[in-house]
């Protein structure tokens, strides 16, 4: 966790970061953008920002620069860089600011790994990652605060005194691995790895249909739907959205559904869910993207009941963040973690194996 993060109150926040923070969003957020005046003399960037940004310290700025969070003309610079007229200075951080209090909640956590710098959690499906409107309590962050600061009791933490070290997010109904930083240095170091796409993330998903190829790559800009901002859309011509690439590999076929592994090259909101829908294979029981209907198979009542039973066992999109790899911020060692599929996905796959083996529903 990061204490006294003065940068959390930077002005001139881009409105785009206010989008739903309970979604997959592995980008850095631009908190501040300054175009250096034409009459500005050469000046160290740490001093320049200290003079321009309220409620922050020069040491805090230097730490951000060391972590690669201060950009000039879209390139990371060190604190001794001297700004010059016309430079575009940006401060990018790992989180949007928020105005809600954070309460500790005594919720069991599946902790895969923890040290003084970071903690890796295997998130259960149904748990919101971060408090937001409609989900102020019972989130992963509330549970983390309780775990790290049990002495707080029922007292809240305000955004001014402490903020969670979130590096990335996964959807409420997506299960699997998520890493959180416990120090500011680790937060920025891990965020930089996500930003530079050096993180190794692999997901497993159950999708409708059977892809023609055993391996494939999906490329298409991902952005909010122009008709419904609650969901994402693929814009193949690149007129809207952001560049997104997903690589998939077929692991097991079940006639009407398929178990696939997805490797993210980019980290856009709902990327796997919307990319798989785009190629005609929505995730099994994904209500937002049409997977909660019977899209493949027979029309008889036994088959319909079989699928509905599977929906009941797995009342969410069939997506699990199975593995996560990164370089440890302080030891510089390669870290790699892998989890088993959650029980609901395993049960559904077992039922389909039985079905495919016997074809008793045909």
N, C-alpha and C positions, 0 to 999 in steps of 0.2 A: 504494500500500500504506500501511497505517496502523501507525505505530510506537508502542509503549508505550500501548496502549489500555487504560487502567485500568478503564473501564466494562465490559470483557469479563468481569470477575470479580464482577459485581454479584450479590448474594444474592437469594433468593426468586424464582427463575426459574419462570415458569409451565411446568408439565410439557408443555403442548401444543406448545412449540417444539422438543421432542425428536423430533418426527416426521421422517421421512426427508428430509434436507436436499438430496438429489440430485433434487429435483423443482421444478416451477415454483411459486415461492412469492414473490410480490412484495409481501408485507406487511411492516410493521415488527413486530419481536418485543418484547413487553413483558418487560423484564428486572427491573423493580422496581415495586412498587405499595405506596404508603404512605397510610393514612388518618390525617390530622393529628389529634392528640389534642385532646380538648375543652379542656384547660387550656393549650394552646400559644398563646403571645403572637405578635403580628405579627413576622415574620422573613423577610428576603430568602430566596428559594428556593435560591439558590446556597449560601448559608451553611447553610440548613436541611439540604440534601442532603449538604453537606460534613461536617456533624456526624453524619449518619445512615449514610453509605455508607463502608465501609472501602476502603482502598487506592485512593483517587482524589484528585484535586486540585480546588481551586475553579476554576482556569482551565479544566480539562477539563469541568467542569459548565457553565461559562459558554459554552464552545464548543458543547456539546450543545444548550443553550437557544437560542443564535443560529441553530442549524440546525433548530430546531423539533422537537427530540427529547424535550423535557420538557413534559409535559401536566399541566394541572390541571383536573380535572373534564372530561376529554376535549378540552380546548382548549390549543393550544401557548401557552406563556408565555415571557417574557424573564427573564433572570437577576435582574432587580430586582423581580420580582413578590413580594409579601409573602403568605406562606401564612397561613391563618386556620383556626380549628377546623373540622373536618368536611371540609376540602378532600381530594380524592382525587388524590394526586400519582403520576404514572406516568413512568417512563423507558423510552422505546421506542428500540430500536436495530435495525440492519439484519441482524443475524446471531444465531444461537443460539451460546452458548459451547461450546467443545469442549475435549477433553482430549488430543488427539493431536498429535504433532509433525508439522511440515510440512517435507518434504524437497524440494529443488529437483530437477527432472527435465528433462533436455535433450530436449524434445519440440518439434518445429517448430510455430509458431503462424502462423495467417493473420491478421496484424494489419491491420485496416482503417484505424485512426486511433490516434495516440498523441500526447499532449503531457504537460506536467508534472503535470496534474491527473487525467487519466483515460486509459484505454486501451479501445478497442473491438475485439473479436475476432469473427471469423467461425468459430464452433465447428464442428468436423467431427462427423458422427454417430458414435456409439460412445464418445465421450469423456465421462467423468463430470466434472461441474463442480467438485465439492468433495470432498476426502478424507472418507471416512466408513467405517464398519465394512464390511470387505470390499473397500474401494477406497482404500487408504492411499497408493498411488503411482500415477503415470500420469494424474493428473487435470489439468484445466485450471489449477487453482490451483498445482499443482506446477510446471507449465510456466511460469506467470507468474512465480513466485518465481525460477526459473532465469533468465528473461529480464531481470528487474529487478535481480537480485543475483547475477551470474555469479561474483563473488569468493567466494561461499560454498563452492563446490566441492560436496562431498558432505555438508557439515554441515547438520543440521536446524535449523529455526526452531521454537521452542516458542510455544504460544499466549500465553505471558506476555510475549514480546518483540515479537511481530509477528503481525498477522492480515491475511488478504486483504480487500481492499475490495470485497467482493461486494455488489452492489445488488439483483440479481435472479438467478434461476436458470432454466435450461431443462433438460429431461430428458436423460438420457444419450443416448438414440437420436433426439433431436430435434436438428437442425442449425440453424445460423444465428447471428444477432447477439446479443452479450452485452456489456455495458459494466461495467468495473470501475474503481473509484476508486483513485487513488494518494495521496490526502491525506485526512485526516479530515474537513476541511471539505467536500470534494467528495463524500465518502461520504454524509454526512448530507444535503447539499443534493440529491443525486440520489435518495436514499431518500425524501425528502419529496415529490419529484415523482411517484415511483411511488405513494406513499401517497395523494397527492391526485389520482391518476389523470390527470395532465396529460402523461404519457409517451405518445408515439404509437408503437404497436406493431402491426405487421401480419404475419400468418403466411400461408403458402400450404400447403394440404393437399390430398391426393388422398383422396376419400371414396368409399365404396361407394354405388351408386344414383345417382339423379338428382333433386335437390330440385325440388319443384313450382314454387317461385318463384325468380326470379333473385337476389333479395335477401331477407334475413330477419334476425330478431333472436331469439336464444334466451335466455330468462330462467328461471333456476331455481337454487335454493340448491345449492351443491356442498360435499360433505363426505365423510369417509371412510365407506366401505360398512360397514353394521352387521354384515355377514356376513364381510367380508374387508377388513381394514385396509390391505392392500397396494394396493387400488384405491379409486377415488372413485365416488361415486354422486350422482345428482341427486335432490333432495328438493323437489318442486314445491310442496308445501304449506308449506314454510318451517319445518318442525318441527326440522330438523337442518341442519347445514352453514352456509355463509355465502353471502350474496347474490352472484350472479354473472350477468354479461351478456356475451354474445358476438354480434357482428354478422358476418354472412357475405354474400359476394357470389360468384355463380357466374362463373367465368372461362372455362371450356371444358367441354363435355359430351362423353362418350365412350360413350354408351348405358348401360353398366353401371357406370361410374365417372365421377366429376366432379372437376375441379380447382376448388377454391374458395379465396377469400381470406377470412381471418378477422381482424377487428379486436377486440382485447380492450378492454372497458370496465372490467373488473375483472381481477385476476390470481390466480386460485385454482389450486391444484395440479391438473394434468391438465385444466384447464378446457376447452380446445378438444376434447380427446379424448373427455371424458365428455359434453360438450354435444352433439357431433355424433352420438354413439351414442344419446343421449336422443331425438333427432328421427329416428332410424332410418337414420343414415348414418355408421357407424363408419369410422374412418380405415383406409385400405388397409394391410393387413398389421400392424395394431395387435393384438398378441397379448393384451394385457391387457383389451381391450375388444371382442374378438370379430371383429376385422377380418382375422385371419389365416386365414380360411376363405372359400370362394367363396360370396358372399352374393347375387350377381346374375349373370344370364347363362344360357347354355344348359347342357345336361347332357352334351354329347358329349365324347369323350376329347380331341379336338384343342383345344377351348376350355379344358378342365381343364389340359392340359399348358401351354398359353399362359399361364394365370394363375400356375401354379406356377413357370414361368420368370421371370415378373415378380417373384414373391416372392423368388426367388433373387437377382435383380439388386438388389432393395430389401429387405434382410432386417431391416426395422425399420418403425415407423409412419411413414407418408409425411407428415411435418410439418417445415416449415422456417420459422424466424424470419427473414423476408425483409427487413423494414425496421425501423428504430429511430430515433425522433426525441425530442430533449429539449433543454432550455435548458442551455448550458454553465454550470457552477457559478460560474466567476470572470468570464468575458467577458460572460456573459448573452446570448450570441448563440444563435440557434436552430441546432441541429446536426441533420443528417439523414443517415442512411446506408442504403444498399440493396445487397443482394447478389443474385447469380444463384442459381437453384435448383441444389442439388448434383447431381453427375453421376448418382447413382443414380436420383433422381427424374426427371431429364431423360430418361434412357434408357427408363424405364418409360412416360413420357408419349409418347415417340416410337413405342414399340411399339404403344401403344393408338391413336395417330393412324393408323398403318398398318393396324391391324385395322379401325377404323371406316371407313377409306377403301375397303378392299377387301372387308370382311366375308367373308374367305376361310375363317373358322372356323365359319360358320353351317352 
